[in-house]
Amino acid sequence: MTDPIATTLAYHARTKHHLERYAKGPAGLDWDAQPAAFRHWIGAAKQALPRDVEMTGIAWPQLDQTRPPQDFSPASLGSMLRLCAGITAWKQYGPSRWSLRAHPSSGNLHPTETWLISAGVPGLADGLHHYQAFDHSLERRAWNDTAEPGETAIWLGYSSIAWREAWKYGERAFRYCQLDMGHVLAALTYAAALHGWSVRLVNLSPAETAARLGVDRAADFAGVEAEEAEVIVSLQPNQTGTKAQPPAWTHWAGQPILLDPKPMYDWPVIEEVALATRGGLPSDSLADASPAAQVKSQVVSLSETAASQVILQRRSAQAFDGVSVMPHAVFRRLLAAMLPGGSPVWRMWPHAPRVHPVLLVHRVEGIKPGLYALPRSEAALADLKQTMPDLFTWTPADIELPLFQLMAAKAERTARTLSCHQDIASHSAFAVMFIAEFDAPIQANPAAWRHLHWEAGMLGHCLTLEAEAAGWRGTGIGCFFDDAVHEVLGLEVGEENAHYQVVYHFAIGIPVDDARLTTLPAYA
Ligand SMILES: Cc1cc2nc3c(=O)[nH]c(=O)nc-3n(C[C@H](O)[C@H](O)[C@H](O)COP(=O)(O)O)c2cc1C
């Protein structure tokens, strides 16, 4: 294999959208030949999960508080899976019908597959199960002859089917798989917190992760779309649990269905970058010294809506009204949630922040329209100040949060242009560009490229849920003109090994719903 660092940097460079040309993708789409939305495992024993959502009495602002852990059971795990990976509604327009899930996904294509590994849970067979969102069931994929003596344990594993995204988005698709992965991990963390569980990353090698999830079993995947192993996490009934590893398997069952019988394109750079970015998880761990948690608790949450309801009703806005002004308290709470300590997500991902929000504020009470930065670490504040152009003033814009005005500006048109001319960026109350510390972490470990996208996806998910809880709505924006953003921010343009690169956009506003769509229940 060629140098994984060079492969990773080259993939990122060639999948940039430019004002004058988009990254390579299909010339046309046959919407009637979309890959199947759900992968079924034929021949795997199926267990239906209870469909009730539990923990419905906890208001959104209480979600962060520690609570007694629920016992692991089909009911509690079924409840959690509904809230992080399940279907939340079906939408219908004319003859078309599609499902929405607890987490957003680029193009609603949902490349991420969820796996559950259970040991010693009453009422649930031990082993590796594929979570089937379609009917909220488990398909038992692997097990061992003899149960290993030990404590009850639950792990969640994730794999990506890149073709689901590549079908529509071509070469840039692997970026979207990784952004989605970040949303998925954050969604899991919130759903777990509601049940009194915390989520811990399990440090396995990429080969071990693939083996535990069975996605390395080439013969099983012969002739069907491959799955790329992403990560395994453990569910802990308390904040300080151990990090035990899931077992290896002796027995396997089931065959994955083919999703797309007539793929019209092939994007080999996706396999190349997937291989190049296989690697270990970050090993640093931050002491939770940030004042964000305290700030957040002071910042009024306007919502007493149940957390489970917030999660189930979450949607991405397809359009914003372009006039509503966001109350200052809501704005501050959204920002605080993105800082270390400001969300349960940052206990699951306790690593030095490497992705930093830069905001284009259009309509926020008490905040002058303009360009703002929210560096998520002291080091990033110092470094961004030094790297960005001198004309940025870095005027403190909050008494507690590290929010700085870089320049006053009416920037709606700029926001729209930078986000592939999408109105959601200009009609929002504010839009975000997530800027990643890029070259240094990738030089140290090319897998950091995935992790930067995960971190950006997690940040997006914090915004999504906090906005929903406050009666606002967010939308992830994967389509942006990379180097045009760098130019506006005075960052390096066109360098493969740039110090900083933009990895994701986001916008928040008051949604305008499409009245033509009918909403149907998730599981009738
Ligand atoms: C990584 C990512 C990128 C996205 N990019 C865009 C985008 O560029 N424009 C847009 O309108 N929506 C975008 N979305 C929103 C999706 O279209 C939306 O999540 C999907 O249609 C499912 O709808 P839901 O979030 O309401 O469940 C993105 C979502 C994610 C997670």
PDBQT file of the ligand as one rigid body, heavy atoms in Angstrom, charges set to zero:
ROOT
HETATM    1  C1  LIG A 601     -23.285  14.792   7.406  1.00  0.00    +0.000 C 
HETATM    2  C2  LIG A 601     -24.579  15.430   6.956  1.00  0.00    +0.000 A 
HETATM    3  C3  LIG A 601     -24.575  16.297   5.877  1.00  0.00    +0.000 A 
HETATM    4  C4  LIG A 601     -25.779  16.893   5.466  1.00  0.00    +0.000 A 
HETATM    5  N1  LIG A 601     -25.742  17.798   4.431  1.00  0.00    +0.000 NA
HETATM    6  C5  LIG A 601     -26.867  18.458   4.070  1.00  0.00    +0.000 A 
HETATM    7  C6  LIG A 601     -26.832  19.493   3.092  1.00  0.00    +0.000 A 
HETATM    8  O1  LIG A 601     -25.770  19.818   2.547  1.00  0.00    +0.000 OA
HETATM    9  N2  LIG A 601     -28.006  20.125   2.801  1.00  0.00    +0.000 N 
HETATM   10  C7  LIG A 601     -29.197  19.792   3.410  1.00  0.00    +0.000 A 
HETATM   11  O2  LIG A 601     -30.231  20.397   3.095  1.00  0.00    +0.000 OA
HETATM   12  N3  LIG A 601     -29.255  18.824   4.349  1.00  0.00    +0.000 NA
HETATM   13  C8  LIG A 601     -28.114  18.158   4.706  1.00  0.00    +0.000 A 
HETATM   14  N4  LIG A 601     -28.169  17.210   5.694  1.00  0.00    +0.000 N 
HETATM   15  C9  LIG A 601     -29.447  16.856   6.340  1.00  0.00    +0.000 C 
HETATM   16  C10 LIG A 601     -29.990  15.555   5.779  1.00  0.00    +0.000 C 
HETATM   17  O3  LIG A 601     -30.499  15.776   4.488  1.00  0.00    +0.000 OA
HETATM   18  C11 LIG A 601     -31.069  14.973   6.708  1.00  0.00    +0.000 C 
HETATM   19  O4  LIG A 601     -30.448  14.580   7.898  1.00  0.00    +0.000 OA
HETATM   20  C12 LIG A 601     -31.752  13.781   6.089  1.00  0.00    +0.000 C 
HETATM   21  O5  LIG A 601     -32.537  14.159   4.988  1.00  0.00    +0.000 OA
HETATM   22  C13 LIG A 601     -32.650  13.062   7.084  1.00  0.00    +0.000 C 
HETATM   23  O6  LIG A 601     -33.601  13.918   7.594  1.00  0.00    +0.000 OA
HETATM   24  P1  LIG A 601     -33.773  14.132   9.155  1.00  0.00    +0.000 P 
HETATM   25  O7  LIG A 601     -32.466  14.667   9.672  1.00  0.00    +0.000 OA
HETATM   26  O8  LIG A 601     -34.905  15.085   9.297  1.00  0.00    +0.000 OA
HETATM   27  O9  LIG A 601     -34.045  12.795   9.777  1.00  0.00    +0.000 OA
HETATM   28  C14 LIG A 601     -26.988  16.603   6.136  1.00  0.00    +0.000 A 
HETATM   29  C15 LIG A 601     -26.967  15.728   7.226  1.00  0.00    +0.000 A 
HETATM   30  C16 LIG A 601     -25.782  15.156   7.645  1.00  0.00    +0.000 A 
HETATM   31  C17 LIG A 601     -25.781  14.254   8.848  1.00  0.00    +0.000 C 
ENDROOT
TORSDOF 0
